[in-house]
């Protein structure tokens, strides 16, 4: 199936590792030009070089803190200058600390807000004018299954990421007339460094092995396994493609059937 992404210019934020890294790979495999960013410049440049070598893709990679509004706008403008267009933007950022409510502190609430909501605002504000000029664009946000089914020790994520859904729906309504779709992908338990850190903490608190806790997580999903970064990346690429041109303002759960609601 032709996804219509050949020669499209794609930004994938926080893409040195995990789901976003897998998405950068998938876009490059489709023939897109890929712009990558991360706070870890060493890991970022290694990832970018691997993608260039594997796919012969045009890749621009630069360090970026997505909570820094001025830096985000500078990055987007440089991508536009180098690629001549910005067609797709995949927003992403690391997760906030895992805590129960009474363990939270005010500074961490602000940090979660800046990291997981305002980073999306900064990126959207920077890329939408580019997309409006060409009357075509795709914005795909990455959140978590917690936007549908809150997770006990992820109070920051449960709260702040829900705001991203309101933003996604609002942007989809406002900019649909410009040919821009805005959608959200919500992964379930996906085998990434972030999940591994959560598994370590939770297994320790329950006094069980990490493998036992991992097995418990897998058992909660209908498919009885953890997701892989590539599972989520496939959904991201599809939402960014021509094949999903009549889908906007939606949240797509990629969770193996973890969510138990209707």
N, C-alpha and C positions, 0 to 999 in steps of 0.2 A: 504494500500500500504506500502510495506517495503522500507524504505528509505536507508537501509544499513548503518545506523549510530550507531548501537548497538556496544558498547565498543570502539567507535572512541574517540579520545582525541581532545577536542574542546576548543579553546580560544575565549572568547567573551569580547571585550574591553569595558570599560566604562559601565558596565552592572549592576550597582546598581539600575537603574531606567529606565523607558521608553522603547523604542524599543529594546535595547540590553538586558535589563532585561527579556523582553518577549521572546527573542530569546534563552536566557540561559534556561528558563523554557522549551521551546519546544525541545531543544536538550536533556535536561535531560529526558523528557518524551519519547524520542526515544531510551533511554538507553545509551546515550553517557556519557563520563566523561567530566566534564565542569570546565574550569578554568576561574574565574571571576576577574576583577580588576576595581578599581575606585579610585578617589582621596578622596572620602568620605568613610572612613573605617567603620564607624558605620553603615551607610546605606548598605554598601557592605556586611558586615558580617550578618546583618539581612536577606538580600536577599538570601545569600548563605545557611543559616540555613533553611529558608523556603523551598528552593528547595530540600535540603537533606531530610527534613521531608516529603515533598509531594511525591517525586519520589524514595526515597531510593538511590539517585544518589551519585556518588563519586564527590565531589566538592572541588576544591582548590580556595581559595579567598585570595587576597593580595592587599594592597593599591598600586597604581601606578599612576604616572604622565606620560601619553603617549608621552609628548613632551621631556622627558628625555631619550636620546638614551641609555645611560649606564643602566639606571633602566629598560628600556624595554628589553634589552638583558638579564639582570639578571633574570627578571620575566620569560621570555620564557625558559631560561635554567632550572630554577627551575620547571616549568611545565613539561618539558621534562624529568627531573630526576624523578619526582613523578609519571608521567603517562607512561613513557617509550616511548612515541611517541607524535608527534603533527600532527594531521591530518587536522584540520580545524582551520582557524583563521578569525574571524569576526572583522574587524577594525571599530572603532567608537570613537567619541570624541564630546564634547559639541560644540554648535554653537557659532560663534563670535558675537560681539555686533551688534544690528540692527541699521544701520545708512544709511543716504543718502551720496552721494559721498563727497560733500563739508563739511560734518561733520566729515569725517574720519581724523585720525592722523597716522603718520608714525609708531609709536610704536604698534598701534593696527593692522596695516597691517602685521607687522612681527609676532605678536601674532597669527593672523588668519592663516598665512602660517605655523607656527610651529604646531599649534593645528590640523588643518584640512588636511594638506598635509604631512608635515614631520612625523607626528605620523604614517601615513600609511607606509611611507618609512621605519621608524624604525622597525615596526612590520613585514613588509614583509622581510626585510633584515635578521631579526632574525629567522623567521620560515621557510623560503624557504630551507635552508640546511637540516633541519629535513625532509621536504617533499621530497627533492631530494633523500635522502638515501633510502626512502621506495618506491619511484617512484609513489607516490599518494599524492594528497593534494588539498585543496580547500581554496582559499582566497576570502572572500566576504567583500567588502567595503560598508559602509553606507554613502550616501551623502544626496542629496535633489533633488526634482523636479526642483530646480533652475539651475541645470546643463543643463536642456533642455529649460526652460522658466524662465529667470531671474526675480527675485522678487525685486520690486523697493527699499525697505529699507534694503535689505540684500546684499549690494554691496560687502562686504568682502566675504560672502559665495558664491555669484555668480561667483566671480573671482577665488578664491582659490580652491573651490571644482571642478571647471572645470579642473584644473590640475590633480586631482585624476583620471579623465577619461583617460587622456593621459597616466598616470602611469599604470592604469588597462590594457589598450590595449597593452602597451609595455611589461608588465610582462606576459600577456597571450601569446604573440608571442614568448618571450624568453624561457619560462619555460613549454610550452605545451608539448614539447618532453620529459619532466620528469614526465608526468602524472598529472601536476598541472593545475587546472583551476582557473581563476581569473575573477571575475564578480563584478558588482556594483548594489546595490539596491538604488533607488532614491524615498524616500517617498514624498507624497504630504502633505496636511494639516492633521496631525495626532495628536490625543488628547494626548499630553504629557505636562510636565511642561514647556518645551521650547516654545511650541505653546501658552500656557496660558500666558506666559510673553509677547509674541509678541502681543497677543490679547489685553492685558491690555494697552500696550503702544499705539497701533493703535486706539483703541476705545476712549482713552482719547484725542488723537489728533483730532479726528473727532467729539468729543463731543456727542458720542452715547454710549449706554450701551454695556457692554461686550457681553451680549447675542445677541444683535442685530448684532454686528460685527461677532460673531461666525456664526450666521445664514447666513450672507452674504458670508462667506467663504464656507460654506456647499453648498450654491446655485451655486457656481462657478464650482463645480465638476459634472460630468455627473450622478453620483449616488446620488447626493444631500445629502451627509452626510460627516462628518469628518471621517477620518480613525481611526482605533484603533491600538495600538501597536502590537496586535496579528496579524492583517492583514499583517503587514510588516514582522513580525517574521516568518510567514508561508512561505513567499517568500524566506527569508534568508535560512531557513532550507532546502527548496527544492533545491536551488542552491548549497548547500553544500552536497547534497545527491548523491547516485549512479544514481538516476533517471535523473539527469542533467549532466551526464558525457560527453556529446558532446556539451556543451554550455560553451563558454569562450570568454572573451573580450567584454562582453555585459553589457549594462545598462538596468535594468528592472525597469520601473516606477510602483510604487505601490501608485497610487494617485487618484483612484476613477474616473478617466477620467478628471482630472484637466488640464492636458497638452492639448493644443488645436492644436498642430501641427500634421503632418502626420507621 
